[in-house]
Amino acid sequence: MQRITNELIDWYQENKRDLPWRHTKNPYHIWISEIMLQQTKVEVVKEYYGRFINKLPTIKDLANSSEDELLKLWEGLGYYTRVRNMQKAAKILVENGYDNLPNTKEELINLPGVGKYTVGAILSIAYDIPALAIDGNVYRVLGRVYEISKAISTPSTYKIYADILKQQLIPENASDLTQSFMDFGSLICTPKNPKCKDCPLNTKCLAYKKGTQEHFPVKQSKRERKIEERVVFLYIYKDKVAIQKREETGLLASLYEFPNTLRPFSLIDVEINMMDRNIPYKTVSEIGEAKHVFSHIIWYMKGYEIIVKKPLKEYIWVSKEELKNEYSIPSAFAYFYDYIMNEE
C-alpha cells in the first residue's frame, strides 16, 4: 500500500502541471485557488486567479473590497456564494489580527465556506502538514484502486477513504501528495476514458483488472433538475442597456441581470405589454434563445430586444463599457450579454 504513495508522488514530480498557484506557498493565494477550482476547470481558473490576486493580493485587501468589485472579479465563475464566504472569512481573520490563513484545522474549519477538503488542501499544500484532502480525484483514484463499492456521499464512506489515507498514504511531503491526486485525476485517472495503460498503479488497481473503472467511484443518483422558462428583455435607449440588481438572497444574489420574467411572452405579447404600461418604443424584435444549467435548476430563456424612446426609471442604464468593467452579469445571461457587446 505504501508503494501507491511513492508511485503517485514520483509520477507527479515528473508530470506535474505548471500552474500559477504552484509558484507560491502563500496560504492566502493557495486558498483563493482552491476555492476557485471548486466546480471550475483549471484552464478557466488560471485567468481568474491572476486577475484576482493582482487586484486583491492580501487577505486584508479581500476583507476591505466592495461587493461590486468582488463580484465583478468573480463574474463568470458561478457559485457566487464561494466568493462571498471568502470575504466573510477574510473579515473574521482580519478582525482577529491575522494577516494570512492560520495553520491549524481547528481555526480553519470554523471559517465560512471552509470545509474539510479546503482545510486539508491549505494545511498540506501551504504548510506541508499531513492532512486529509479528499476531493473527487481522491474518490476516483482510490475508489478504483480498491474497488470501494459504497456511495461516496455518506459519512461512513468518507471514513473508509480517510482511513486509507491516514494509515497508508500520507507521507512527510504532504504537499506533493495532495497535488499528485489533483493532476493524476485530471490527466490519467479521468472520469471517462481513463488512460489505464499509462497508469503506474494499473498492476494494483482492482477496477482495471476487472474492467470496471467507469463504475467507480460509486455515486448516488442525482435529483432531477427543476425547469424554468424565462423571457429576457434587452431594453435599449440610445447607447445604453437596462439592467437591474437581483435580491440579496437566493440564486445569484446581489448580481446584476437583464430584466426578465417567468411569464410566457410572444412577440405580440411584448408589444401589448409595452402599450399597457404606456411605454413608448420604436421596435421589438426576437433575438434568440439560450439555456443555462445550474446544479438544481435549468433555465430556458427567450430574448427580445426593445428599442425604447425614453429610459425606464425602474432600471439602471449602462453603457457597454460600464457593463464590461463595473457590473457583474452572471454567466446564465452570457448569450444576451454577448448580443449586447457585439451589437454595433
C-alpha positions as a LaTeX table, in Angstrom:
\begin{tabular}{lrrr}
\hline
Residue & $x$ (\AA) & $y$ (\AA) & $z$ (\AA) \\
\hline
Met1 & 0.00 & 0.00 & 0.00 \\
Gln2 & 2.83 & 2.41 & 0.79 \\
Arg3 & 4.13 & 2.00 & $-2.78$ \\
Ile4 & 0.97 & 3.68 & $-4.05$ \\
Thr5 & 2.03 & 6.84 & $-2.27$ \\
Asn6 & 5.54 & 6.65 & $-3.63$ \\
Glu7 & 4.41 & 5.98 & $-7.18$ \\
Leu8 & 1.87 & 8.80 & $-7.14$ \\
Ile9 & 4.46 & 11.30 & $-5.92$ \\
Asp10 & 7.10 & 10.02 & $-8.38$ \\
Trp11 & 4.58 & 10.41 & $-11.20$ \\
Tyr12 & 3.65 & 13.89 & $-10.01$ \\
Gln13 & 7.25 & 15.11 & $-9.80$ \\
Glu14 & 7.79 & 14.06 & $-13.42$ \\
Asn15 & 4.44 & 15.17 & $-14.85$ \\
Lys16 & 3.06 & 17.98 & $-12.70$ \\
Arg17 & 1.36 & 20.85 & $-14.45$ \\
Asp18 & 2.86 & 24.32 & $-14.35$ \\
Leu19 & 0.10 & 26.25 & $-12.60$ \\
Pro20 & 0.42 & 29.81 & $-11.25$ \\
Trp21 & $-0.63$ & 28.91 & $-7.69$ \\
Arg22 & 2.17 & 26.35 & $-7.55$ \\
His23 & 4.75 & 29.12 & $-7.64$ \\
Thr24 & 3.86 & 30.20 & $-4.11$ \\
Lys25 & 3.49 & 28.90 & $-0.58$ \\
Asn26 & 1.35 & 31.89 & 0.41 \\
Pro27 & $-1.64$ & 30.29 & 2.20 \\
Tyr28 & $-3.98$ & 33.10 & 1.13 \\
His29 & $-3.13$ & 32.63 & $-2.55$ \\
Ile30 & $-3.47$ & 28.85 & $-2.29$ \\
Trp31 & $-6.84$ & 29.30 & $-0.57$ \\
Ile32 & $-8.05$ & 31.52 & $-3.40$ \\
Ser33 & $-7.01$ & 28.93 & $-6.00$ \\
Glu34 & $-8.66$ & 26.08 & $-4.10$ \\
Ile35 & $-11.98$ & 27.91 & $-3.78$ \\
Met36 & $-11.89$ & 28.86 & $-7.46$ \\
Leu37 & $-11.12$ & 25.29 & $-8.50$ \\
Gln38 & $-14.31$ & 24.04 & $-6.88$ \\
Gln39 & $-16.74$ & 23.37 & $-9.75$ \\
Thr40 & $-14.44$ & 25.13 & $-12.25$ \\
Lys41 & $-11.91$ & 23.87 & $-14.80$ \\
Val42 & $-8.21$ & 24.58 & $-14.31$ \\
Glu43 & $-7.79$ & 26.46 & $-17.60$ \\
Val44 & $-10.60$ & 28.84 & $-16.67$ \\
Val45 & $-9.25$ & 29.39 & $-13.16$ \\
Lys46 & $-5.78$ & 30.41 & $-14.40$ \\
Glu47 & $-7.05$ & 33.72 & $-15.81$ \\
Tyr48 & $-9.35$ & 34.48 & $-12.88$ \\
Tyr49 & $-6.70$ & 33.64 & $-10.30$ \\
Gly50 & $-4.14$ & 36.01 & $-11.78$ \\
Arg51 & $-6.61$ & 38.88 & $-12.02$ \\
Phe52 & $-7.95$ & 38.29 & $-8.51$ \\
Ile53 & $-4.53$ & 38.13 & $-6.86$ \\
Asn54 & $-3.39$ & 41.20 & $-8.78$ \\
Lys55 & $-6.39$ & 43.22 & $-7.54$ \\
Leu56 & $-6.59$ & 41.74 & $-4.02$ \\
Pro57 & $-3.07$ & 40.50 & $-3.16$ \\
Thr58 & $-3.62$ & 40.19 & 0.61 \\
Ile59 & $-6.31$ & 38.91 & 2.90 \\
Lys60 & $-6.82$ & 42.47 & 4.15 \\
Asp61 & $-7.49$ & 43.64 & 0.57 \\
Leu62 & $-10.15$ & 40.94 & 0.23 \\
Ala63 & $-11.74$ & 41.90 & 3.52 \\
Asn64 & $-11.94$ & 45.58 & 2.53 \\
Ser65 & $-13.09$ & 45.21 & $-1.09$ \\
Ser66 & $-16.56$ & 46.41 & $-2.12$ \\
Glu67 & $-19.24$ & 43.89 & $-3.05$ \\
Asp68 & $-19.45$ & 45.16 & $-6.63$ \\
Glu69 & $-15.67$ & 44.92 & $-7.09$ \\
Leu70 & $-15.63$ & 41.43 & $-5.63$ \\
Leu71 & $-18.50$ & 40.13 & $-7.74$ \\
Lys72 & $-17.02$ & 41.67 & $-10.89$ \\
Leu73 & $-13.73$ & 39.83 & $-10.27$ \\
Trp74 & $-15.73$ & 36.62 & $-9.86$ \\
Glu75 & $-18.04$ & 37.25 & $-12.83$ \\
Gly76 & $-18.42$ & 34.11 & $-14.93$ \\
Leu77 & $-17.08$ & 31.66 & $-12.35$ \\
Gly78 & $-20.54$ & 30.96 & $-10.93$ \\
Tyr79 & $-21.42$ & 29.68 & $-7.46$ \\
Tyr80 & $-21.06$ & 33.21 & $-6.10$ \\
Thr81 & $-21.59$ & 32.07 & $-2.53$ \\
Arg82 & $-17.96$ & 30.93 & $-2.68$ \\
Val83 & $-16.55$ & 34.43 & $-3.02$ \\
Arg84 & $-18.99$ & 35.91 & $-0.52$ \\
Asn85 & $-17.91$ & 33.34 & 2.04 \\
Met86 & $-14.26$ & 34.08 & 1.30 \\
Gln87 & $-14.81$ & 37.72 & 2.11 \\
Lys88 & $-16.70$ & 36.83 & 5.31 \\
Ala89 & $-13.80$ & 34.61 & 6.34 \\
Ala90 & $-11.26$ & 37.31 & 5.46 \\
Lys91 & $-13.11$ & 39.87 & 7.60 \\
Ile92 & $-13.19$ & 37.48 & 10.56 \\
Leu93 & $-9.45$ & 36.82 & 10.25 \\
Val94 & $-8.52$ & 40.48 & 9.89 \\
Glu95 & $-10.71$ & 41.45 & 12.84 \\
Asn96 & $-8.88$ & 38.83 & 14.92 \\
Gly97 & $-5.46$ & 40.11 & 13.96 \\
Tyr98 & $-4.48$ & 37.57 & 11.28 \\
Asp99 & $-2.65$ & 38.69 & 8.13 \\
Asn100 & $-2.99$ & 35.27 & 6.49 \\
Leu101 & $-4.69$ & 31.90 & 6.88 \\
Pro102 & $-3.96$ & 30.09 & 10.17 \\
Asn103 & $-2.17$ & 26.74 & 10.17 \\
Thr104 & $-4.45$ & 24.63 & 12.36 \\
Lys105 & $-7.53$ & 22.61 & 11.47 \\
Glu106 & $-9.42$ & 23.99 & 14.47 \\
Glu107 & $-9.01$ & 27.60 & 13.34 \\
Leu108 & $-9.68$ & 26.94 & 9.65 \\
Ile109 & $-12.73$ & 24.70 & 9.88 \\
Asn110 & $-14.84$ & 27.39 & 11.60 \\
Leu111 & $-14.38$ & 29.92 & 8.80 \\
Pro112 & $-17.34$ & 30.49 & 6.43 \\
Gly113 & $-17.12$ & 28.36 & 3.30 \\
Val114 & $-14.14$ & 26.33 & 4.51 \\
Gly115 & $-14.92$ & 22.62 & 4.54 \\
Lys116 & $-12.85$ & 19.55 & 5.34 \\
Tyr117 & $-11.26$ & 19.36 & 1.90 \\
Thr118 & $-10.24$ & 23.02 & 1.85 \\
Val119 & $-8.73$ & 22.69 & 5.32 \\
Gly120 & $-6.69$ & 19.71 & 4.19 \\
Ala121 & $-5.57$ & 21.42 & 1.00 \\
Ile122 & $-4.40$ & 24.59 & 2.79 \\
Leu123 & $-2.59$ & 22.69 & 5.53 \\
Ser124 & $-0.90$ & 20.20 & 3.21 \\
Ile125 & $-0.05$ & 22.46 & 0.26 \\
Ala126 & 0.79 & 25.72 & 2.05 \\
Tyr127 & 2.18 & 24.36 & 5.30 \\
Asp128 & 3.30 & 20.80 & 4.39 \\
Ile129 & 1.27 & 19.48 & 7.32 \\
Pro130 & $-0.01$ & 15.92 & 6.78 \\
Ala131 & $-3.75$ & 16.48 & 6.49 \\
Leu132 & $-6.68$ & 14.83 & 4.72 \\
Ala133 & $-7.72$ & 16.50 & 1.48 \\
Ile134 & $-10.35$ & 14.22 & $-0.03$ \\
Asp135 & $-11.94$ & 15.51 & $-3.24$ \\
Gly136 & $-13.38$ & 13.96 & $-6.39$ \\
Asn137 & $-9.94$ & 12.98 & $-7.65$ \\
Val138 & $-9.14$ & 11.08 & $-4.44$ \\
Tyr139 & $-12.51$ & 9.35 & $-4.54$ \\
Arg140 & $-11.94$ & 8.33 & $-8.15$ \\
Val141 & $-8.35$ & 7.10 & $-7.81$ \\
Leu142 & $-8.76$ & 5.21 & $-4.54$ \\
Gly143 & $-12.28$ & 4.08 & $-5.41$ \\
Arg144 & $-10.90$ & 2.35 & $-8.49$ \\
Val145 & $-7.69$ & 1.02 & $-6.97$ \\
Tyr146 & $-9.52$ & $-0.56$ & $-4.00$ \\
Glu147 & $-12.88$ & $-1.05$ & $-5.76$ \\
Ile148 & $-14.78$ & 0.69 & $-2.94$ \\
Ser149 & $-18.42$ & $-0.12$ & $-3.57$ \\
Lys150 & $-20.16$ & 2.31 & $-1.19$ \\
Ala151 & $-21.63$ & 5.62 & $-2.39$ \\
Ile152 & $-19.24$ & 8.48 & $-1.73$ \\
Ser153 & $-21.87$ & 10.88 & $-0.38$ \\
Thr154 & $-22.16$ & 9.16 & 3.01 \\
Pro155 & $-20.09$ & 9.87 & 6.16 \\
Ser156 & $-19.30$ & 6.17 & 6.55 \\
Thr157 & $-17.78$ & 6.06 & 3.06 \\
Tyr158 & $-15.75$ & 9.19 & 3.73 \\
Lys159 & $-14.31$ & 7.39 & 6.76 \\
Ile160 & $-13.23$ & 4.47 & 4.56 \\
Tyr161 & $-11.24$ & 6.80 & 2.31 \\
Ala162 & $-9.95$ & 8.79 & 5.27 \\
Asp163 & $-8.70$ & 5.64 & 6.98 \\
Ile164 & $-6.79$ & 4.59 & 3.85 \\
Leu165 & $-5.07$ & 7.96 & 3.68 \\
Lys166 & $-4.40$ & 8.17 & 7.40 \\
Gln167 & $-2.95$ & 4.70 & 7.72 \\
Gln168 & $-1.10$ & 4.27 & 4.47 \\
Leu169 & $-0.88$ & 7.18 & 2.09 \\
Ile170 & 0.18 & 10.39 & 3.85 \\
Pro171 & 3.95 & 10.89 & 3.70 \\
Glu172 & 6.04 & 13.70 & 5.14 \\
Asn173 & 5.74 & 15.53 & 1.83 \\
Ala174 & 2.02 & 16.21 & 2.16 \\
Ser175 & 2.04 & 19.00 & $-0.41$ \\
Asp176 & 3.17 & 16.76 & $-3.26$ \\
Leu177 & 0.73 & 14.01 & $-2.34$ \\
Thr178 & $-2.30$ & 16.31 & $-2.29$ \\
Gln179 & $-1.34$ & 17.84 & $-5.62$ \\
Ser180 & $-0.46$ & 14.48 & $-7.14$ \\
Phe181 & $-4.08$ & 13.38 & $-6.74$ \\
Met182 & $-5.22$ & 16.57 & $-8.47$ \\
Asp183 & $-3.06$ & 16.06 & $-11.55$ \\
Phe184 & $-3.34$ & 12.28 & $-11.63$ \\
Gly185 & $-7.13$ & 12.51 & $-11.51$ \\
Ser186 & $-7.17$ & 15.15 & $-14.23$ \\
Leu187 & $-4.62$ & 13.62 & $-16.60$ \\
Ile188 & $-4.61$ & 9.85 & $-16.05$ \\
Cys189 & $-7.44$ & 8.56 & $-13.85$ \\
Thr190 & $-10.08$ & 10.67 & $-15.60$ \\
Pro191 & $-13.86$ & 10.26 & $-15.08$ \\
Lys192 & $-14.30$ & 8.89 & $-18.60$ \\
Asn193 & $-11.80$ & 7.01 & $-20.78$ \\
Pro194 & $-9.03$ & 6.82 & $-18.16$ \\
Lys195 & $-5.53$ & 6.24 & $-19.52$ \\
Cys196 & $-5.08$ & 2.97 & $-17.68$ \\
Lys197 & $-2.21$ & 1.71 & $-19.84$ \\
Asp198 & $-0.16$ & 4.76 & $-18.82$ \\
Cys199 & $-1.11$ & 4.43 & $-15.15$ \\
Pro200 & 1.68 & 3.50 & $-12.72$ \\
Leu201 & $-0.94$ & 1.94 & $-10.45$ \\
Asn202 & $-2.54$ & $-0.36$ & $-13.02$ \\
Thr203 & $-0.97$ & $-3.56$ & $-11.65$ \\
Lys204 & $-2.60$ & $-2.84$ & $-8.27$ \\
Cys205 & $-5.92$ & $-1.41$ & $-9.48$ \\
Leu206 & $-8.79$ & $-3.82$ & $-8.85$ \\
Ala207 & $-11.17$ & $-1.94$ & $-11.14$ \\
Tyr208 & $-8.66$ & $-2.06$ & $-14.01$ \\
Lys209 & $-8.20$ & $-5.80$ & $-13.59$ \\
Lys210 & $-11.97$ & $-6.31$ & $-13.83$ \\
Gly211 & $-12.64$ & $-3.62$ & $-16.46$ \\
Thr212 & $-14.99$ & $-1.76$ & $-14.13$ \\
Gln213 & $-13.15$ & 1.57 & $-13.97$ \\
Glu214 & $-16.11$ & 3.72 & $-15.02$ \\
His215 & $-18.29$ & 2.25 & $-12.24$ \\
Phe216 & $-16.14$ & 3.95 & $-9.61$ \\
Pro217 & $-16.44$ & 5.95 & $-7.50$ \\
Val218 & $-19.99$ & 4.92 & $-6.71$ \\
Lys219 & $-22.37$ & 7.87 & $-6.66$ \\
Gln220 & $-25.96$ & 8.26 & $-5.57$ \\
Ser221 & $-28.43$ & 9.09 & $-8.32$ \\
Lys222 & $-28.94$ & 12.81 & $-8.86$ \\
Arg223 & $-32.19$ & 14.61 & $-8.28$ \\
Glu224 & $-33.98$ & 15.79 & $-11.39$ \\
Arg225 & $-33.44$ & 19.49 & $-12.02$ \\
Lys226 & $-36.37$ & 21.87 & $-11.93$ \\
Ile227 & $-37.07$ & 23.58 & $-15.27$ \\
Glu228 & $-37.93$ & 27.28 & $-15.64$ \\
Glu229 & $-38.85$ & 29.04 & $-18.85$ \\
Arg230 & $-37.84$ & 32.69 & $-18.76$ \\
Val231 & $-38.24$ & 35.68 & $-21.05$ \\
Val232 & $-35.33$ & 38.14 & $-21.09$ \\
Phe233 & $-35.79$ & 41.78 & $-22.16$ \\
Leu234 & $-32.95$ & 43.88 & $-23.54$ \\
Tyr235 & $-34.26$ & 47.41 & $-23.25$ \\
Ile236 & $-32.11$ & 49.74 & $-25.35$ \\
Tyr237 & $-32.08$ & 53.52 & $-25.14$ \\
Lys238 & $-29.53$ & 55.20 & $-27.40$ \\
Asp239 & $-26.17$ & 53.61 & $-26.45$ \\
Lys240 & $-27.31$ & 52.16 & $-23.13$ \\
Val241 & $-28.99$ & 48.96 & $-21.95$ \\
Ala242 & $-31.20$ & 48.40 & $-18.91$ \\
Ile243 & $-30.09$ & 46.16 & $-16.05$ \\
Gln244 & $-31.33$ & 45.56 & $-12.53$ \\
Lys245 & $-29.87$ & 44.16 & $-9.32$ \\
Arg246 & $-31.12$ & 40.83 & $-8.01$ \\
Glu247 & $-32.28$ & 40.40 & $-4.44$ \\
Glu248 & $-29.74$ & 40.00 & $-1.65$ \\
Thr249 & $-30.67$ & 36.36 & $-1.00$ \\
Gly250 & $-31.32$ & 33.34 & $-3.17$ \\
Leu251 & $-29.96$ & 32.28 & $-6.54$ \\
Leu252 & $-27.39$ & 34.72 & $-8.00$ \\
Ala253 & $-27.95$ & 37.04 & $-5.03$ \\
Ser254 & $-26.92$ & 40.71 & $-5.46$ \\
Leu255 & $-25.70$ & 40.23 & $-9.03$ \\
Tyr256 & $-26.91$ & 42.31 & $-11.93$ \\
Glu257 & $-29.17$ & 40.94 & $-14.64$ \\
Phe258 & $-31.18$ & 41.93 & $-17.67$ \\
Pro259 & $-34.88$ & 42.34 & $-16.82$ \\
Asn260 & $-36.65$ & 39.00 & $-17.13$ \\
Thr261 & $-39.82$ & 37.20 & $-16.18$ \\
Leu262 & $-41.21$ & 33.70 & $-15.80$ \\
Arg263 & $-44.36$ & 34.72 & $-17.69$ \\
Pro264 & $-44.56$ & 33.38 & $-21.28$ \\
Phe265 & $-44.34$ & 36.17 & $-23.86$ \\
Ser266 & $-44.71$ & 36.06 & $-27.64$ \\
Leu267 & $-43.63$ & 38.99 & $-29.80$ \\
Ile268 & $-47.20$ & 40.31 & $-29.83$ \\
Asp269 & $-47.43$ & 39.85 & $-26.04$ \\
Val270 & $-44.35$ & 42.03 & $-25.57$ \\
Glu271 & $-45.80$ & 44.79 & $-27.75$ \\
Ile272 & $-49.14$ & 44.66 & $-25.93$ \\
Asn273 & $-47.33$ & 44.75 & $-22.59$ \\
Met274 & $-45.41$ & 47.86 & $-23.66$ \\
Met275 & $-48.61$ & 49.59 & $-24.69$ \\
Asp276 & $-50.41$ & 48.55 & $-21.48$ \\
Arg277 & $-47.53$ & 50.05 & $-19.46$ \\
Asn278 & $-47.67$ & 53.20 & $-21.58$ \\
Ile279 & $-44.00$ & 52.84 & $-22.58$ \\
Pro280 & $-43.16$ & 54.50 & $-25.91$ \\
Tyr281 & $-40.95$ & 52.29 & $-28.07$ \\
Lys282 & $-39.60$ & 52.12 & $-31.59$ \\
Thr283 & $-39.14$ & 48.41 & $-32.28$ \\
Val284 & $-39.47$ & 44.99 & $-30.67$ \\
Ser285 & $-37.59$ & 42.01 & $-32.11$ \\
Glu286 & $-36.78$ & 38.45 & $-31.16$ \\
Ile287 & $-33.06$ & 37.85 & $-30.51$ \\
Gly288 & $-32.88$ & 34.11 & $-29.97$ \\
Glu289 & $-32.93$ & 31.53 & $-27.21$ \\
Ala290 & $-30.47$ & 30.31 & $-24.60$ \\
Lys291 & $-30.16$ & 27.61 & $-21.95$ \\
His292 & $-28.29$ & 27.63 & $-18.65$ \\
Val293 & $-27.89$ & 24.67 & $-16.31$ \\
Phe294 & $-27.49$ & 25.26 & $-12.58$ \\
Ser295 & $-26.87$ & 22.46 & $-10.08$ \\
His296 & $-30.58$ & 22.21 & $-9.24$ \\
Ile297 & $-32.40$ & 24.10 & $-11.97$ \\
Ile298 & $-32.37$ & 24.66 & $-15.73$ \\
Trp299 & $-33.30$ & 27.96 & $-17.33$ \\
Tyr300 & $-34.66$ & 28.01 & $-20.87$ \\
Met301 & $-34.62$ & 31.64 & $-22.00$ \\
Lys302 & $-36.11$ & 33.50 & $-24.91$ \\
Gly303 & $-34.93$ & 37.04 & $-25.60$ \\
Tyr304 & $-36.41$ & 40.24 & $-27.01$ \\
Glu305 & $-34.67$ & 43.48 & $-27.87$ \\
Ile306 & $-36.82$ & 46.54 & $-27.26$ \\
Ile307 & $-35.69$ & 49.94 & $-28.52$ \\
Val308 & $-37.40$ & 52.48 & $-26.26$ \\
Lys309 & $-37.90$ & 56.20 & $-26.79$ \\
Lys310 & $-37.04$ & 57.10 & $-23.20$ \\
Pro311 & $-35.29$ & 55.30 & $-20.33$ \\
Leu312 & $-37.49$ & 53.44 & $-17.85$ \\
Lys313 & $-36.98$ & 54.76 & $-14.33$ \\
Glu314 & $-37.07$ & 51.36 & $-12.62$ \\
Tyr315 & $-33.84$ & 50.19 & $-14.26$ \\
Ile316 & $-30.14$ & 51.04 & $-14.18$ \\
Trp317 & $-28.96$ & 52.24 & $-17.60$ \\
Val318 & $-25.38$ & 51.40 & $-18.51$ \\
Ser319 & $-23.06$ & 51.64 & $-21.49$ \\
Lys320 & $-21.18$ & 48.68 & $-22.95$ \\
Glu321 & $-18.02$ & 49.90 & $-21.27$ \\
Glu322 & $-19.72$ & 50.10 & $-17.88$ \\
Leu323 & $-21.29$ & 46.70 & $-18.40$ \\
Lys324 & $-17.88$ & 45.23 & $-19.16$ \\
Asn325 & $-15.89$ & 46.87 & $-16.36$ \\
Glu326 & $-18.25$ & 47.66 & $-13.48$ \\
Tyr327 & $-21.29$ & 45.39 & $-13.33$ \\
Ser328 & $-21.21$ & 41.64 & $-12.70$ \\
Ile329 & $-23.59$ & 39.84 & $-15.04$ \\
Pro330 & $-23.79$ & 36.10 & $-14.26$ \\
Ser331 & $-22.91$ & 33.61 & $-16.98$ \\
Ala332 & $-26.54$ & 32.50 & $-17.08$ \\
Phe333 & $-27.11$ & 35.60 & $-19.21$ \\
Ala334 & $-23.97$ & 35.12 & $-21.35$ \\
Tyr335 & $-25.91$ & 34.79 & $-24.62$ \\
Phe336 & $-27.65$ & 38.13 & $-24.07$ \\
Tyr337 & $-24.51$ & 39.81 & $-22.74$ \\
Asp338 & $-22.65$ & 38.79 & $-25.90$ \\
Tyr339 & $-25.53$ & 40.04 & $-28.03$ \\
Ile340 & $-25.24$ & 43.47 & $-26.45$ \\
Met341 & $-21.46$ & 43.61 & $-26.60$ \\
Asn342 & $-21.36$ & 42.60 & $-30.27$ \\
Glu343 & $-24.13$ & 44.93 & $-31.37$ \\
Glu344 & $-22.94$ & 47.85 & $-33.46$ \\
\hline
\end{tabular}
